[in-house]
Amino acid sequence: METRVAVVGIIVEKPQSAEKVNAVLHDYSEYIIGRMGIPYREKGISIISIAMDAPQDAISALSGKLGRIDGVGVKAAYAKNY
C-alpha cells in the first residue's frame, strides 16, 4: 500500500485529554517516525508534533480521532512526493 509522509500538529488545551491523546497515538504507533512534545506551562497547553509515514487513510483517521477529543486541536501537513 502506498504511504505518505506527514507531520501532524496537536495542541492539547485540557490536561485531562492527554491520556486519550496518548491512547490514540499508541494505536497508530506503527506509522509514527518520531514524536516531540512540548509542555507550554505559561499557557497551560501542550504542543505535540508527530512525524508519520502512513497510508493516507491512516493519517486522516488519526487526525479525525484526535480532533474529536474535547480540548484537542489537530492539523496535518503532507509532503508532496513521498
C-alpha positions in Angstrom: 0.0 0.0 0.0 1.3 3.5 -0.9 2.2 5.7 2.0 2.6 9.4 2.6 4.9 11.4 4.8 3.1 13.9 7.0 3.5 16.0 10.1 0.6 16.1 12.5 0.4 19.1 14.8 -1.6 18.6 18.0 -2.5 21.2 20.7 -3.9 19.9 23.9 -5.7 22.6 25.8 -7.2 20.4 28.5 -4.7 18.3 30.6 -7.4 15.7 31.2 -7.4 14.9 27.5 -3.7 13.9 27.4 -4.5 10.3 28.3 -6.9 9.9 25.4 -4.4 11.5 23.0 -1.7 9.1 24.1 -4.1 6.1 23.6 -4.9 7.2 20.1 -1.2 7.8 19.3 -0.4 4.3 20.6 -3.0 2.8 18.3 -1.1 4.3 15.3 2.5 3.8 16.6 3.4 1.5 13.7 3.2 4.6 11.4 4.9 7.1 13.7 8.5 8.0 12.8 9.0 10.4 15.7 7.3 12.5 18.3 8.1 15.8 20.0 6.1 17.1 22.9 6.4 20.5 24.5 4.6 21.5 27.7 3.9 25.2 27.5 3.3 25.8 31.2 2.8 29.5 30.9 -0.3 29.0 28.7 -1.4 25.7 30.3 -1.3 23.8 27.0 0.8 21.0 25.4 2.1 21.1 21.8 2.9 17.8 20.1 4.4 17.2 16.7 4.1 13.7 15.1 6.1 12.7 12.0 4.4 9.8 10.1 4.8 7.6 7.1 1.4 6.0 6.6 -1.4 5.4 4.2 -3.5 8.5 3.6 -6.5 7.0 5.3 -4.5 6.2 8.4 -3.3 9.8 8.7 -6.8 11.0 8.2 -8.2 8.6 10.7 -5.6 9.5 13.3 -6.3 13.2 12.8 -10.1 12.7 13.0 -9.9 10.6 16.2 -7.7 13.2 17.8 -9.9 16.1 16.7 -12.9 14.5 18.3 -11.3 14.6 21.7 -12.5 17.5 23.9 -9.9 20.3 24.2 -7.7 19.0 21.3 -6.8 20.8 18.0 -5.2 18.9 15.1 -3.8 19.8 11.7 -1.9 17.6 9.2 0.6 18.8 6.6 1.7 16.4 3.8 4.9 16.1 1.8 4.2 16.4 -1.9 6.0 13.5 -3.4 6.7 11.0 -0.6 
